[in-house]
Amino acid sequence: MKKALFLSICFLLISLAIWTAGCGGEEASPTVTLGIRNIQSCSSLNTETGEYTIQPGSTFDRGDAAWLYFEVPGITVKGVDDKFEFWVKFSELKLFNPNGDIIANISDFAEIREVDLDEPPNFVWFYAYFESTSDDPVGQYRWEFVVKDELYEATGTGSATFNLQ
């Protein structure tokens, strides 16, 4: 009986040592990622309302404006005294030409910071556009962008392509 109890205690101590071996030290903070949805290439966009016209096949003629539209759901909304606040930045925007060269690289492109809102938003939306010229190379262009939730320090990344013909 004593031998069985001793073996059970040893087994328990060994199990506890194995379980705690991975628990030491400080845990890394989790990385929070914002979602990006509804990424669209548009031929027109109302910058006040967010209403847009999707460009079929994401293909534009040289000389046209190629609009990028996307939504960011799940942002942090703080509530204070029955009012709401949020702060989201369109923190980086890059545009690559068909050769893979960066033709636009903009930091802190735009931000939306609202305080004293009566209702929390379901999402925010951002846009950018490229005013092409008749001299721009034909081929596929690529947007890459980063947004940041300034209240929660979460980030989200996205990309989209369009073609000039």
C-alpha positions in Angstrom: 0.0 0.0 0.0 2.8 2.4 1.0 4.7 1.5 -2.3 1.6 2.2 -4.4 1.0 5.5 -2.7 4.7 6.5 -3.1 4.5 5.6 -6.9 1.3 7.6 -7.2 2.9 10.7 -5.6 6.0 10.3 -7.8 3.8 10.1 -10.9 1.9 13.1 -9.8 5.1 15.1 -9.1 6.6 14.1 -12.5 3.4 15.1 -14.3 3.3 18.4 -12.5 7.0 19.1 -13.4 6.3 18.3 -17.1 3.2 20.5 -17.1 4.9 23.5 -15.5 8.0 23.3 -17.7 6.2 25.1 -20.5 4.6 27.6 -18.1 7.7 29.5 -16.9 8.6 33.0 -17.9 6.4 35.7 -19.2 3.8 35.1 -21.8 3.9 37.1 -25.0 0.9 39.4 -25.4 -1.5 38.1 -28.0 -1.3 39.8 -31.4 -4.7 41.2 -32.4 -5.5 41.5 -36.1 -8.2 43.7 -37.5 -10.4 42.2 -40.2 -10.4 43.8 -43.7 -13.5 43.0 -45.8 -15.3 44.1 -49.0 -12.2 45.2 -50.8 -13.3 46.6 -54.1 -11.9 48.2 -57.3 -14.2 51.0 -58.2 -14.7 53.3 -61.2 -16.3 55.9 -59.0 -16.8 56.6 -55.3 -18.7 59.2 -53.4 -16.1 60.1 -50.7 -18.9 61.5 -48.4 -21.3 58.5 -48.4 -19.0 55.6 -49.4 -21.3 54.7 -52.3 -19.3 53.2 -55.1 -19.5 51.6 -58.5 -17.6 48.3 -58.9 -15.3 48.2 -61.9 -16.0 45.0 -63.8 -12.9 42.8 -63.9 -10.9 45.5 -62.0 -9.7 46.6 -65.4 -9.4 50.3 -66.2 -8.3 52.2 -69.3 -5.1 54.2 -69.1 -6.1 57.7 -68.1 -8.9 56.5 -65.8 -9.0 56.9 -62.0 -8.8 53.5 -60.2 -10.5 53.6 -56.8 -9.8 51.3 -53.9 -12.5 50.8 -51.3 -12.4 48.6 -48.2 -14.1 48.2 -44.8 -12.7 47.5 -41.4 -15.1 45.8 -39.0 -14.4 44.9 -35.3 -12.7 48.1 -34.3 -12.5 49.0 -30.6 -15.2 51.3 -29.4 -14.9 52.8 -25.9 -18.1 53.8 -24.2 -18.0 56.7 -21.7 -21.1 58.3 -20.2 -23.5 56.9 -22.8 -21.2 58.2 -25.7 -18.8 56.2 -27.9 -15.3 56.8 -29.2 -13.1 55.1 -31.7 -9.8 55.9 -33.5 -8.6 54.1 -36.6 -5.7 55.0 -39.0 -5.1 54.1 -42.6 -1.5 54.0 -41.6 0.3 52.8 -44.7 -0.5 52.6 -48.4 1.8 51.3 -51.2 1.1 51.0 -54.9 3.2 48.8 -57.1 3.4 49.1 -60.9 3.4 46.0 -63.2 7.2 45.8 -62.9 6.9 45.5 -59.1 8.3 49.0 -58.5 6.7 51.1 -55.7 5.1 54.1 -57.3 3.4 55.4 -54.2 4.4 54.9 -50.6 2.4 56.9 -48.1 2.5 56.7 -44.3 -0.4 58.0 -42.1 -2.6 58.2 -45.2 -5.8 59.0 -43.3 -7.5 58.5 -39.9 -10.9 58.6 -38.5 -11.3 59.6 -34.8 -14.7 60.1 -33.5 -15.7 61.0 -29.9 -19.2 61.6 -28.4 -21.0 59.3 -30.8 -24.5 58.3 -29.8 -24.2 54.9 -31.5 -21.1 52.7 -32.0 -20.3 52.0 -35.7 -20.4 48.5 -37.1 -17.4 49.3 -39.3 -15.4 52.1 -40.9 -14.4 52.4 -44.5 -11.4 53.9 -46.3 -10.6 54.6 -49.9 -7.7 55.6 -52.1 -7.3 56.2 -55.8 -4.7 56.2 -58.5 -5.2 58.8 -61.3 -3.5 57.0 -64.2 -2.2 58.7 -67.3 -2.1 57.6 -70.9 1.7 57.0 -70.4 1.4 54.5 -67.5 2.4 51.0 -68.3 -0.2 48.5 -69.2 -0.5 45.5 -66.8 -1.4 44.6 -63.2 -1.0 47.1 -60.4 -1.1 46.1 -56.7 -2.3 48.0 -53.6 -0.9 47.0 -50.2 -2.3 48.7 -47.1 -2.2 48.7 -43.3 -4.8 49.9 -40.9 -4.4 50.4 -37.2 -6.9 50.5 -34.3 -5.2 53.2 -32.2 -7.3 52.4 -29.1 -6.4 48.7 -29.0 -3.1 48.7 -31.0 -4.5 46.1 -33.4 -3.5 46.1 -37.0 -4.9 44.7 -40.2 -3.4 44.4 -43.7 -4.9 44.0 -47.1 -4.1 44.0 -50.8 -5.9 44.3 -54.0 -5.0 44.3 -57.7 -6.3 46.1 -60.8 -5.3 46.2 -64.4 -4.6 49.0 -66.8 -5.2 48.4 -70.5 
